[in-house]
Amino acid sequence: MRLPTLLFRALATLLAPRPSDALPDAIDSRNVSSLLWGPYRPNLYLGIRPRVPESVFMGLMWANFDEGHKSLRHTCEQNDGMGGYGWTAYDARKGGTQLIPDVGNKINITTEFVKISEGQSRGNWGLRVKGVPREEAGHGLKTSVVFYVSMEATEKCQVCRLEAAEGKIGPRDDEAVRKVVFWIKHPILGISEIHLPIPKHDISAIASINTTEDVLWKSKSLFVDLLKNEAHSKRGSLVLSDEPAMGNAHFVQMVFHDRFEFDILYSSQAATLEMTSLDITTEMETNRESFAERFSSIFAPQWPFLTESHLTFALNMFSNLLGGLGYFHGDMKVFESHAADYEEKEPEFWEKLAEARRREKPQTKGPFELLTHVPSRANFPRGFLWDEGFHLLPVVDWDLDLALEVLQSWLGLMDRDGWIAREQVLGPETRSKVPPDFQTQSPEVANPPTLFWVVSRYVNILSGAEQYAGHESHHLNDRESGTDLLMRLYSLLKRHYEWFRRTQRADVEAHSIPNAALGEGYRWRGRTPGYSLASGLDDYPRAEPPDVTELHVDALCWVGVMARTLAQVAEYLQNDQELSTFRRHYDGIQRNIEVLHWSDGGGLYCDTRIHDGLHTFTCPKGYISLFPFITGFIGPEHPRLNATLDLIRDPEGLWTSSGIRSLSPESTRYGEGDNYWRGPIWININYLIIEQLLHLATTPGPLRHRCRDIYKELRRNVVETVYNDWEKTGFAWEQYHPETGVGQRTQHFTGWTALVIKLMSFPDLEEEGVRHKLGALVKE
Ligand code: 6A9
């Protein structure tokens, strides 16, 4: 070690805040070290940070050296022209592999991330980055790669570039000629070092800058500015500077010829051993095997999806769902003035509201933190409330504690009234991807409570009603903690339930309808003409213009899902009084689905209005009419099951060879306008339909065989649609075209589209079908 470095190290230790002897308890409740670090910046091709606010973040950028910064990759972008990129294996607690075929820059990038956790903050990790020129690159491809480290709160966190040693540093002479070292000190993370050995023969440069915290996240433009800055740049490469530097953003640039590989090694001082390159190699090997094995034991694809390629597809879909796990921290914009309901009756209400909103300055709330999977790393790299319930369906199977951790993170965002913002646009980096009109959330706007599904599964697992085969679970091993957690969840869920019932209740005179249960009628708040973003089915046709007298069938069904779940929890916790309340609510909801929402004339469930003694229906054939079915209100003996199956199985209507479409072509609104939920096929709703069909196909009842036949066909159609397009394009898509089955709109939509892996793991029921047909033959 050279003298200035030693001096510097001493100086840095002196300047740094005093280390706290014991770690704060907070880290314990952050659910264990195995979730402390990760590629938790899913908006980037590769971005690492700990699940700790006001600490450090890191990222990777690269460019074709001759093309310059125009070709610099950083945030996932749909127009970067990437081939199907993403994680091919990934476990949130262990790490995984990501492939990024960068067609434009003629290079295939691989990132391998490995975690070794030892409890508390003693986690080590390593990142291996590989670049292999694509065939069309020929020889002599020059790729510029940048790794940066930034620190968020200078008063809490210190990061300094300790050294850039020259000379032999590896055990073998040719291993590396330089090594960049960062030293980190943070009250929660403790003291740690990041080592970046730079391979021999390659040009490297380092720059450290001091910038204000509000622009710190703009790493790409900070770097590009550096390149433009004469003092630092020499022909597009940074000038080497070996002086130790104390900035809050540090950039290491390497320029490689042809293929390359380098490691980034993070070692916590508290860990038993230092992280080494060998660790990356061996851990990757074991993880790769155990991942595939465990996947097959939980989600083994069933007939007819038994090919090697279907398995690769399934591993891919699942890894990309898990690899979309992100940690977000920052402030949120909220409109405080609640939209007054009575105003909604005025014809000019929406113009007035829009104008008021233009004038009104949103409030800034928070900061808040959130651990969540994202629907799409490129287009929607943030949390969406109802999406997360779908994401967690497979996550529960795999890693119950992770699902519970994410659930708690979401419930932690609930305000005192019980509201959770539908879309979590936290902090300026997240905001940079959201058009201004969509950034601000409103405290009267709900979203389907799909997170209740996690709790329902949790109770089933706790009570032994459901077998659990996933990752070892702390909450199951320690029953007491498992029940404690359930009690905490229960009180939060009740608060949300009451908020939902209070704010979304329709002020309707339901007593004018014979047999209706009083009070059980709901309407999504925050509707605008043509849209009901709160429902999740944004532009699905509803009554126009929006009116205070309308009743939304899906809103009622969702309240039913909540009541059912809460009853289940109350029963488990032996709270008889509350159990009977939830049961009473549930019975009323069940009754009103029939009494208020069934249209005899149409033969389907519909949104309705009760006004001036009239009971009218809005009945386009589509997803909304299927809500009583998909939320579990239509049992095997239900008198309207057959009509519902007719609605599903009609090729003139919702049935297509690629899945169930959102709206029937018989509707005048089919394919109209933005055409988001007016025809296209969505995988989340198809999943729910198929899951119900499976349930009915395996439960005794008069229509069991019909359910089985539709189930078999639909499961195959949906899986093949997503699979075929993945084969062709390399991507999962946000939705699929109702006539061609082609994936469309958002590319790399790795959120609920990943539900195909559950569909593949469902039984085909083929054998049973054959037996049934044979039986029928024998009878004849
Ligand atoms: C606004 C609009 C150029 C829309 O997957 C997230 C959500 C779903 O929850 C919802 O059901 N998606 C679905 O209807 C994407 C929402 C994107 C909102 C961002 C930007 C203009 O973009």
Boltz pocket constraint, residues with backbone or C-beta under 6 A from the ligand:
constraints:
  - pocket:
      binder: B
      contacts: [[A, 375], [A, 380], [A, 384], [A, 386], [A, 387], [A, 433], [A, 434], [A, 435], [A, 438], [A, 536], [A, 537], [A, 538]]
      max_distance: 6.0
